[in-house]
Amino acid sequence: MKLLVSIYKSPAKEDMYLYVEKRKGLEAAPEALLKAFGKPIPVMDMLLTPERKLAREEMPKVMDNIQTQGYHLQMPPAREDYLQTLPEEFLSFNDPV
């Protein structure tokens, strides 16, 4: 099975992407999703096949979501470096003096 998709990035949230079937466009995406997503910025069109690899998503899940609900939403990766993004004063808050 092959699926031609259009991929859009969100201006509202970094590393959030929306995959939709190219021939249907954004019509299948719920209005509430598009409102939270922001005005979709086109990134690229891509031919998806079960054998193709994606950097952060599982291909079967992406293809299934597009076929069953009309879209796939790729969320930003979880931040594992959250401690490093805290202000220095919080990083040493409980340190003995």
C-alpha positions as CSV (number, residue, x, y, z in Angstrom):
1,M,0.0,0.0,0.0
2,K,1.2,3.5,-0.8
3,L,-0.2,6.8,0.4
4,L,0.7,10.3,-0.9
5,V,0.6,12.7,2.0
6,S,1.1,16.4,2.6
7,I,3.0,17.4,5.7
8,Y,2.4,20.7,7.5
9,K,4.2,22.2,10.5
10,S,2.6,24.2,13.3
11,P,3.5,27.8,13.8
12,A,2.1,27.5,17.3
13,K,4.3,24.6,18.6
14,E,7.8,23.7,17.6
15,D,8.3,20.2,16.2
16,M,4.5,19.6,15.8
17,Y,3.5,18.2,12.3
18,L,0.3,17.3,10.7
19,Y,0.1,14.6,8.0
20,V,-2.9,14.4,5.7
21,E,-3.7,12.6,2.5
22,K,-2.7,15.0,-0.3
23,R,-5.8,14.6,-2.4
24,K,-8.1,15.3,0.5
25,G,-6.0,18.1,2.0
26,L,-6.9,19.5,5.4
27,E,-10.6,18.9,5.1
28,A,-10.4,15.7,7.3
29,A,-8.6,17.5,10.2
30,P,-11.1,18.6,12.9
31,E,-11.6,22.3,13.2
32,A,-10.6,22.3,16.9
33,L,-7.3,20.6,16.0
34,L,-6.6,23.2,13.3
35,K,-7.4,26.0,15.7
36,A,-4.9,24.7,18.3
37,F,-2.4,23.8,15.5
38,G,-2.4,27.3,14.0
39,K,-2.2,28.2,10.3
40,P,-0.6,25.1,8.8
41,I,2.7,25.8,7.1
42,P,3.3,23.4,4.1
43,V,6.6,21.5,4.5
44,M,6.6,18.8,1.9
45,D,4.6,16.1,0.1
46,M,5.8,12.5,0.6
47,L,5.0,9.0,-0.6
48,L,4.5,6.7,2.4
49,T,5.0,3.0,2.1
50,P,5.1,0.4,4.9
51,E,8.8,-0.1,4.3
52,R,9.7,3.6,4.6
53,K,11.3,4.9,7.8
54,L,10.4,8.1,9.5
55,A,12.7,9.7,12.1
56,R,10.3,9.9,15.0
57,E,7.2,8.1,14.0
58,E,6.2,4.5,13.4
59,M,5.0,4.1,9.8
60,P,2.2,1.7,10.4
61,K,0.7,4.0,13.0
62,V,1.0,7.1,10.7
63,M,-0.6,5.3,7.8
64,D,-3.4,3.8,9.9
65,N,-4.2,7.2,11.5
66,I,-4.4,8.8,8.1
67,Q,-6.7,6.1,6.7
68,T,-9.0,5.8,9.7
69,Q,-9.3,9.4,10.9
70,G,-8.0,11.4,7.9
71,Y,-4.8,12.8,9.6
72,H,-1.9,12.0,11.8
73,L,-0.6,14.5,14.3
74,Q,3.1,14.2,15.2
75,M,3.7,15.7,18.6
76,P,7.0,17.3,19.7
77,P,9.4,14.9,21.4
78,A,9.4,14.7,25.2
79,R,11.9,17.0,26.7
80,E,14.4,15.0,28.7
81,D,16.6,17.9,29.4
82,Y,14.1,19.9,31.4
83,L,16.4,20.3,34.3
84,Q,19.0,22.0,32.1
85,T,16.4,24.5,31.0
86,L,15.6,25.7,34.5
87,P,17.1,29.0,35.7
88,E,20.4,28.4,37.6
89,E,18.8,29.6,40.9
90,F,16.4,26.6,40.8
91,L,19.1,24.1,39.9
92,S,20.9,24.9,43.2
93,F,17.8,25.7,45.3
94,N,18.2,22.7,47.8
95,D,22.0,22.6,47.8
96,P,23.6,23.0,51.2
97,V,25.3,26.3,51.7
